Amino acid sequence: MSASTATTTSTGPTSTDAPSDASGPIIAPIPAGLTERAALLGGPEGILAHDDIAAFVREQLDGQELDGRSVCLLIPDGTRSVPLPLVLPAVHEALAGRATSVTVLIALGTHAAMSEDTLTILLGAEEQGIAAKYPGWEVVNHAWHDESQIADLGEIPAERIAELTGGLLTDVPMRVQINRLCVESDVNLVVGPVFPHEVVGFSGGNKYFFPGCSVHDVIDISHWVGALITASRIIGTLGITPVRQLIDAATALVPSEKLCFTMDVVSGGQDLNAIAFGDPEAAWAAMARISARTHITYVDRPYQRIVAIVPEMYDDIWTGAKGFYKSEPVCADGGEVILYAPHITEVAAMHPGIRDIGYHTIDYFTKQWDRFRDHPWGELAHSTHVTGLGTYDVETGQERPRVRRSFATSIPPEVCAEYNVPYVDPASLDLDALRADPDTLVIDQAGEVLFRLADEREDA
């Protein structure tokens, strides 16, 4: 395995020899006994009754020492399908009269802040409003761009980063910074789902701290490590990935007590198959095993064309690209993945730097590292995730992606060209005819279920 010799500057990490070969045994199995530390209700089959969910939540929190303590409640933003109204009222009931304060922190990462209206929908408070449904709770967006709201927890040295990444990075320390609320509260309570994820393997758990409530250094380094491994390899891999190890190491520096509810969400986002509770590592491990059985669809053969219909909860390519990540593994060599999203009008308002680099393979960046080393690594990583595997020849300047990916959106053709992406007119696609084509896979609500080839199936 090749390894980087990298340095950092005051503006972020840089590297002088980024690796392009990420093969090797760098994903460890989930330790025996970790899942047993979590309480679990449900499993991969069946739908949980709403009353049973509420009773489970109250029972778990009743057993915790929460009296007289402040609580920071970390939840996902609107880019995750999860029926929070099935869980949060029970959390409110269990904390009422016990916690001195409860602040609900929306774990945005670097997504755009949610408006009052969208927060009201997320929390299921359309009828009476947030203040009436959850009296005493304060709801705030993670302000990742506001330095006054960020706490500095120190640095993980380069030697430790090298160990955690299996040598993918050898000279890069990581500055650990997080929303101040996570540090100043006595207890952090994470409530969120677990899905296959393109950077970390399976989302959830400590990911709500990093990158959910952190800033660029941890985000850039963790996402770049995922890009070096490649999204195609890491997504839906059941185990402790190098990125998960980075996230866990950063979270260990948060001094507050940490508790976690994880959930397996039935497709469509209205019900739960399962819910677990414990420390974030255990609750994540218990739910990742279930998600590996409920959110990965295996197909017998690759498809020449895939049309990923992106739901409206993803309002730009930065978030909607999950439709590509989770379908590309079953696209045939030389085939095409079309992101069908007529509602999307822009690539990434919060990340204008994507326009400067366009969408390319990991090979394109690592073989021209001097040119790209100072660009934010998180944006480089996103670029590779939306392109997939491929090669770049330095001598000829020719890039050969394994598959073609196209945008059938309301982003104009000339803008798509600036991003190095083919444009498809959404109106030109006959979805009914495409569904009938045996060489085409049309995916509704693309972005949360991962598609894999049957011969890649892992035991969960």
C-alpha positions as CSV (number, residue, x, y, z in Angstrom):
1,M,0.0,0.0,0.0
2,S,1.3,3.4,-0.9
3,A,1.3,6.1,1.8
4,S,1.3,9.8,1.8
5,T,3.9,12.2,3.1
6,A,1.8,15.1,4.1
7,T,1.9,18.3,6.0
8,T,-0.6,20.8,7.4
9,T,-0.9,24.5,7.2
10,S,-3.0,27.0,9.1
11,T,-5.6,26.9,6.4
12,G,-6.0,23.1,6.3
13,P,-4.3,19.9,5.4
14,T,-2.1,19.5,2.4
15,S,-0.2,16.5,1.0
16,T,2.8,16.1,-1.2
17,D,2.3,12.5,-2.2
18,A,-1.3,11.4,-1.9
19,P,-1.8,7.6,-2.2
20,S,-3.7,6.1,-5.1
21,D,-3.6,2.5,-4.1
22,A,-6.0,1.8,-1.2
23,S,-6.1,-2.0,-1.4
24,G,-5.4,-4.0,1.6
25,P,-7.0,-5.3,4.9
26,I,-7.8,-1.9,6.4
27,I,-11.4,-2.5,7.5
28,A,-11.6,-4.4,10.8
29,P,-14.6,-6.5,11.9
30,I,-17.0,-5.1,14.5
31,P,-15.5,-6.4,17.8
32,A,-17.2,-9.3,19.5
33,G,-19.4,-8.2,22.3
34,L,-19.8,-4.6,21.2
35,T,-23.4,-5.0,20.0
36,E,-24.3,-6.7,23.3
37,R,-23.6,-3.5,25.1
38,A,-26.7,-1.9,23.5
39,A,-30.4,-2.5,24.3
40,L,-32.3,-3.4,21.2
41,L,-36.0,-3.4,20.2
42,G,-36.9,-5.0,16.9
43,G,-34.8,-6.4,14.1
44,P,-34.5,-6.5,10.3
45,E,-38.1,-7.8,9.8
46,G,-41.4,-6.3,11.0
47,I,-42.5,-2.8,11.9
48,L,-42.4,-1.6,15.5
49,A,-45.6,-0.4,17.1
50,H,-45.5,3.3,17.9
51,D,-46.4,2.7,21.6
52,D,-43.6,0.1,21.9
53,I,-41.1,2.6,20.5
54,A,-42.2,5.3,23.1
55,A,-42.1,2.8,25.9
56,F,-38.6,1.7,24.9
57,V,-37.3,5.2,24.8
58,R,-38.7,6.1,28.2
59,E,-37.4,2.9,29.8
60,Q,-33.9,3.5,28.5
61,L,-33.7,7.1,29.6
62,D,-35.4,6.4,33.0
63,G,-32.4,4.2,33.7
64,Q,-29.8,7.1,33.1
65,E,-28.5,9.6,35.6
66,L,-30.0,12.7,34.0
67,D,-31.4,14.6,37.0
68,G,-30.0,18.1,37.3
69,R,-27.9,17.8,34.2
70,S,-27.9,19.7,30.9
71,V,-28.6,17.8,27.7
72,C,-27.5,18.4,24.2
73,L,-29.8,16.4,21.9
74,L,-28.1,15.8,18.5
75,I,-30.5,14.9,15.6
76,P,-30.1,14.8,11.8
77,D,-31.2,17.4,9.3
78,G,-33.8,17.0,6.6
79,T,-31.5,15.0,4.3
80,R,-32.1,11.9,6.3
81,S,-35.4,9.9,6.1
82,V,-36.3,9.3,9.8
83,P,-39.6,9.5,11.7
84,L,-38.3,11.7,14.5
85,P,-41.9,12.4,15.7
86,L,-42.1,8.7,16.8
87,V,-39.1,9.1,19.1
88,L,-38.7,12.7,20.2
89,P,-42.0,13.1,22.2
90,A,-41.0,10.2,24.4
91,V,-37.5,11.7,24.8
92,H,-39.2,15.0,25.8
93,E,-41.4,13.2,28.4
94,A,-38.4,11.3,29.8
95,L,-36.3,14.4,30.2
96,A,-39.1,16.7,31.5
97,G,-38.5,17.7,35.1
98,R,-35.1,16.0,35.2
99,A,-32.8,17.8,32.8
100,T,-32.0,21.4,33.7
101,S,-32.0,22.3,30.0
102,V,-32.3,20.6,26.6
103,T,-30.8,22.1,23.5
104,V,-31.6,20.3,20.2
105,L,-28.7,20.7,17.9
106,I,-29.2,19.9,14.2
107,A,-26.1,18.0,13.0
108,L,-25.7,19.8,9.7
109,G,-22.1,19.0,9.0
110,T,-21.6,21.7,6.3
111,H,-25.1,21.5,4.9
112,A,-27.2,24.7,4.7
113,A,-29.1,25.7,7.9
114,M,-32.7,24.5,8.2
115,S,-35.5,27.2,8.3
116,E,-38.1,27.4,11.0
117,D,-40.7,25.9,8.7
118,T,-38.5,22.9,7.7
119,L,-37.5,22.3,11.3
120,T,-41.2,22.3,12.3
121,I,-41.8,19.6,9.7
122,L,-38.7,17.6,10.8
123,L,-39.9,17.6,14.4
124,G,-43.5,16.8,13.6
125,A,-44.8,20.0,15.0
126,E,-46.8,21.4,12.1
127,E,-50.1,21.7,14.1
128,Q,-49.0,23.4,17.3
129,G,-45.4,24.6,16.6
130,I,-42.1,23.5,18.1
131,A,-42.4,25.5,21.3
132,A,-45.8,24.0,22.1
133,K,-45.0,20.4,21.2
134,Y,-41.6,20.4,23.0
135,P,-41.9,23.0,25.7
136,G,-38.6,24.0,27.3
137,W,-36.5,22.8,24.4
138,E,-34.4,25.2,22.3
139,V,-33.7,24.1,18.7
140,V,-30.6,25.4,16.9
141,N,-28.7,24.7,13.7
142,H,-25.1,23.7,14.0
143,A,-23.3,26.9,12.9
144,W,-20.1,25.3,11.5
145,H,-19.0,28.7,10.0
146,D,-19.2,30.7,13.2
147,E,-16.0,30.4,15.1
148,S,-17.5,31.8,18.3
149,Q,-19.7,28.6,18.6
150,I,-16.8,26.2,18.1
151,A,-14.7,24.6,20.9
152,D,-11.1,23.4,20.3
153,L,-10.4,20.0,21.8
154,G,-6.8,19.8,20.7
155,E,-5.0,17.8,18.1
156,I,-4.6,14.1,17.3
157,P,-0.9,13.7,16.3
158,A,0.1,12.5,12.9
159,E,1.5,9.3,14.3
160,R,-1.9,8.4,15.6
161,I,-3.6,9.4,12.4
162,A,-1.2,7.1,10.5
163,E,-2.2,4.2,12.8
164,L,-6.0,4.9,12.4
165,T,-5.8,5.2,8.6
166,G,-3.7,2.1,8.0
167,G,-0.9,4.3,6.6
168,L,-3.1,6.2,4.1
169,L,-1.9,9.4,5.7
170,T,1.4,9.4,7.5
171,D,2.2,13.0,8.3
172,V,-1.1,14.7,9.0
173,P,-2.2,15.7,12.5
174,M,-6.0,16.4,12.9
175,R,-7.3,19.4,14.8
176,V,-10.5,18.4,16.7
177,Q,-13.1,21.2,16.9
178,I,-16.8,20.8,17.6
179,N,-19.9,22.8,18.4
180,R,-19.4,24.3,21.9
181,L,-22.8,22.9,23.0
182,C,-21.4,19.4,22.8
183,V,-18.6,20.3,25.2
184,E,-20.5,22.5,27.6
185,S,-23.5,20.2,28.1
186,D,-23.3,17.5,30.8
187,V,-24.8,14.9,28.5
188,N,-24.9,14.5,24.7
189,L,-27.8,12.4,23.5
190,V,-27.7,11.3,19.8
191,V,-30.9,10.3,18.1
192,G,-30.5,9.3,14.5
193,P,-30.7,6.5,11.8
194,V,-28.1,4.2,10.4
195,F,-27.7,3.8,6.6
196,P,-25.0,2.6,4.3
197,H,-22.6,5.6,3.8
198,E,-20.1,6.5,1.1
199,V,-17.4,7.8,3.4
200,V,-17.6,5.8,6.7
201,G,-19.3,2.5,5.6
202,F,-22.4,2.9,7.7
203,S,-23.6,6.2,9.1
204,G,-24.8,7.0,12.6
205,G,-23.4,6.9,16.1
206,N,-20.4,9.1,16.6
207,K,-20.8,10.5,13.1
208,Y,-23.3,12.9,14.6
209,F,-20.4,14.5,16.4
210,F,-17.9,14.3,13.5
211,P,-18.6,15.6,11.0
212,G,-22.2,16.4,12.1
213,C,-21.3,19.1,14.6
214,S,-17.6,19.7,13.6
215,V,-15.7,21.9,11.2
216,H,-13.4,21.6,8.3
217,D,-10.2,19.8,9.6
218,V,-11.9,16.6,10.8
219,I,-14.4,16.8,7.9
220,D,-11.7,17.2,5.2
221,I,-9.3,14.6,6.6
222,S,-12.0,11.9,7.2
223,H,-13.7,12.5,3.8
224,W,-10.4,12.4,2.0
225,V,-9.4,9.1,3.7
226,G,-12.8,7.7,2.5
227,A,-12.1,9.0,-1.0
228,L,-8.7,7.2,-1.0
229,I,-10.3,4.0,-0.1
230,T,-13.0,4.9,-2.6
231,A,-16.7,5.1,-2.1
232,S,-17.3,2.1,-4.2
233,R,-15.3,0.0,-1.8
234,I,-16.3,1.5,1.6
235,I,-20.0,2.1,1.2
236,G,-22.1,-0.5,3.0
237,T,-19.0,-2.3,4.3
238,L,-19.9,-3.7,7.7
239,G,-16.9,-3.1,9.9
240,I,-14.8,-0.5,11.7
241,T,-13.4,1.4,8.7
242,P,-10.5,3.8,9.0
243,V,-12.9,6.7,8.8
244,R,-15.0,5.3,11.6
245,Q,-11.8,5.0,13.6
246,L,-11.0,8.7,13.0
247,I,-14.5,9.7,14.0
248,D,-14.4,7.6,17.2
249,A,-10.9,8.9,18.1
250,A,-12.1,12.5,17.7
251,T,-15.3,11.8,19.7
252,A,-13.3,10.4,22.6
253,L,-12.0,13.9,23.2
254,V,-15.5,15.2,23.9
255,P,-15.6,15.3,27.7
256,S,-19.4,15.0,28.2
257,E,-21.2,11.8,28.7
258,K,-22.5,10.4,25.5
259,L,-25.7,8.3,24.9
260,C,-27.3,7.3,21.7
261,F,-30.5,6.0,20.1
262,T,-29.9,4.5,16.6
263,M,-32.7,3.5,14.3
264,D,-33.3,1.3,11.3
265,V,-35.8,3.2,9.1
266,V,-38.3,1.4,6.9
267,S,-38.1,2.6,3.3
268,G,-40.1,5.7,2.9
269,G,-39.1,7.1,6.4
270,Q,-42.4,6.7,8.2
271,D,-41.7,3.6,10.4
272,L,-38.9,1.8,12.2
273,N,-37.8,-1.8,12.0
274,A,-35.6,-1.4,15.0
275,I,-34.2,1.0,17.6
276,A,-31.2,0.5,19.9
277,F,-29.8,2.4,22.9
278,G,-26.4,2.6,24.5
279,D,-23.1,4.4,24.1
280,P,-22.7,5.7,20.5
281,E,-20.3,2.9,19.6
282,A,-22.5,0.1,20.8
283,A,-25.8,1.5,19.6
284,W,-24.2,2.1,16.1
285,A,-22.8,-1.4,15.9
286,A,-26.1,-3.0,16.8
287,M,-27.9,-1.1,14.2
288,A,-25.3,-1.3,11.5
289,R,-25.7,-5.1,11.5
290,I,-29.5,-4.6,10.9
291,S,-29.1,-1.9,8.3
292,A,-26.7,-4.2,6.4
293,R,-29.7,-6.6,5.9
294,T,-32.5,-4.0,5.3
295,H,-30.8,-1.2,3.3
296,I,-28.7,-3.2,0.8
297,T,-30.4,-4.6,-2.3
298,Y,-28.5,-7.3,-4.1
299,V,-28.9,-7.9,-7.9
300,D,-27.7,-10.7,-9.9
301,R,-26.1,-8.7,-12.7
302,P,-24.9,-5.2,-13.5
303,Y,-27.0,-2.8,-15.6
304,Q,-25.9,-0.9,-18.6
305,R,-28.0,2.1,-17.5
306,I,-29.3,3.3,-14.1
307,V,-31.8,6.1,-13.6
308,A,-31.6,7.2,-9.9
309,I,-34.7,9.2,-9.1
310,V,-33.5,11.7,-6.4
311,P,-36.2,12.6,-3.9
312,E,-37.0,16.3,-3.1
313,M,-35.5,16.1,0.4
314,Y,-32.1,16.4,-1.4
315,D,-32.1,20.0,-2.8
316,D,-28.7,20.1,-4.4
317,I,-26.1,17.7,-5.9
318,W,-24.0,17.9,-2.7
319,T,-26.7,15.9,-0.9
320,G,-28.6,14.3,-3.9
321,A,-25.4,12.6,-5.2
322,K,-26.3,9.8,-2.8
323,G,-28.3,8.5,-5.7
324,F,-25.1,7.9,-7.6
325,Y,-23.0,6.5,-4.7
326,K,-25.6,3.9,-3.9
327,S,-26.3,2.7,-7.4
328,E,-22.9,2.9,-9.1
329,P,-21.7,-0.5,-7.7
330,V,-24.3,-2.2,-10.0
331,C,-23.6,-0.2,-13.1
332,A,-21.7,-2.2,-15.8
333,D,-18.3,-1.1,-17.0
334,G,-18.9,1.6,-19.6
335,G,-22.5,2.1,-18.5
336,E,-24.3,5.2,-17.4
337,V,-25.8,6.4,-14.1
338,I,-28.3,9.3,-14.6
339,L,-29.2,11.4,-11.6
340,Y,-32.8,12.3,-12.3
341,A,-33.8,15.3,-10.2
342,P,-35.7,18.0,-12.1
343,H,-36.2,19.9,-8.8
344,I,-32.4,20.4,-8.3
345,T,-31.2,23.8,-9.7
346,E,-27.6,24.0,-8.3
347,V,-24.6,21.8,-7.4
348,A,-23.6,23.0,-4.0
349,A,-24.4,26.5,-2.7
350,M,-22.4,25.9,0.4
351,H,-19.4,24.6,-1.5
352,P,-18.7,26.8,-4.5
353,G,-15.2,25.4,-4.8
354,I,-16.6,22.3,-6.5
355,R,-17.0,24.5,-9.6
356,D,-13.2,25.2,-9.6
357,I,-12.3,21.5,-9.8
358,G,-15.2,19.8,-11.4
359,Y,-16.1,16.1,-11.0
360,H,-13.2,13.6,-11.5
361,T,-11.8,10.3,-10.4
362,I,-9.5,9.9,-7.4
363,D,-6.7,9.0,-9.9
364,Y,-7.1,12.5,-11.5
365,F,-6.4,14.2,-8.2
366,T,-3.7,12.0,-6.7
367,K,-1.6,12.0,-9.9
368,Q,-1.8,15.8,-10.0
369,W,-1.5,16.4,-6.3
370,D,0.7,19.5,-6.5
371,R,-2.1,21.1,-8.5
372,F,-4.9,20.2,-6.0
373,R,-3.2,19.9,-2.7
374,D,-4.4,23.2,-1.3
375,H,-8.0,22.7,-2.3
376,P,-10.4,21.7,0.5
377,W,-10.1,17.9,0.8
378,G,-13.8,17.5,1.5
379,E,-14.6,19.0,-1.9
380,L,-12.1,16.8,-3.6
381,A,-13.6,13.8,-1.9
382,H,-17.1,14.7,-3.0
383,S,-15.9,15.1,-6.5
384,T,-14.5,11.6,-6.6
385,H,-17.6,10.1,-4.9
386,V,-19.8,11.5,-7.7
387,T,-17.5,10.1,-10.4
388,G,-16.6,6.7,-9.2
389,L,-13.7,4.5,-10.1
390,G,-11.5,5.2,-13.1
391,T,-8.0,6.1,-14.3
392,Y,-6.0,9.1,-15.3
393,D,-3.0,9.1,-17.6
394,V,-0.6,12.0,-16.8
395,E,1.2,11.6,-20.1
396,T,-1.8,12.1,-22.3
397,G,-4.1,14.0,-19.9
398,Q,-6.8,11.4,-20.6
399,E,-9.2,10.4,-17.8
400,R,-11.3,7.2,-18.1
401,P,-14.1,6.9,-15.6
402,R,-15.4,3.4,-15.2
403,V,-19.0,4.6,-15.8
404,R,-20.5,7.7,-17.3
405,R,-22.6,9.8,-14.9
406,S,-25.0,12.4,-16.1
407,F,-27.3,15.0,-14.5
408,A,-30.9,15.1,-15.5
409,T,-31.6,18.2,-13.4
410,S,-32.6,21.8,-13.9
411,I,-28.9,22.8,-13.8
412,P,-28.3,24.2,-17.3
413,P,-26.2,22.3,-19.8
414,E,-23.5,24.9,-19.9
415,V,-23.1,24.8,-16.1
416,C,-23.0,21.0,-16.2
417,A,-20.1,21.3,-18.7
418,E,-18.2,23.5,-16.3
419,Y,-18.4,20.7,-13.8
420,N,-17.3,18.1,-16.3
421,V,-20.7,16.4,-16.2
422,P,-22.9,15.4,-19.2
423,Y,-26.3,17.0,-19.3
424,V,-29.5,15.1,-19.9
425,D,-32.8,16.9,-20.4
426,P,-35.2,15.4,-17.8
427,A,-38.1,15.8,-20.2
428,S,-36.3,13.5,-22.7
429,L,-36.5,10.5,-20.3
430,D,-39.5,8.2,-20.7
431,L,-39.4,6.6,-17.2
432,D,-42.1,4.1,-18.0
433,A,-40.2,2.9,-21.1
434,L,-37.0,2.8,-19.1
435,R,-38.6,0.6,-16.4
436,A,-39.5,-1.9,-19.1
437,D,-36.0,-2.0,-20.5
438,P,-34.1,-5.1,-19.2
439,D,-30.8,-3.3,-19.4
440,T,-32.0,-0.3,-17.3
441,L,-32.5,-0.1,-13.6
442,V,-34.8,2.7,-12.4
443,I,-34.5,3.4,-8.7
444,D,-37.3,5.3,-7.0
445,Q,-36.4,7.4,-3.9
446,A,-32.7,6.9,-4.6
447,G,-30.2,7.7,-1.9
448,E,-30.7,5.5,1.1
449,V,-30.9,1.9,-0.2
450,L,-27.5,0.7,-1.5
451,F,-27.4,-1.6,-4.5
452,R,-24.7,-4.3,-4.7
453,L,-24.0,-7.3,-6.8
454,A,-25.1,-10.6,-5.3
455,D,-21.6,-12.1,-5.3
456,E,-20.5,-9.3,-3.0
457,R,-22.9,-10.2,-0.2
458,E,-21.5,-10.1,3.3
459,D,-23.0,-11.9,6.4
460,A,-24.5,-9.4,8.7
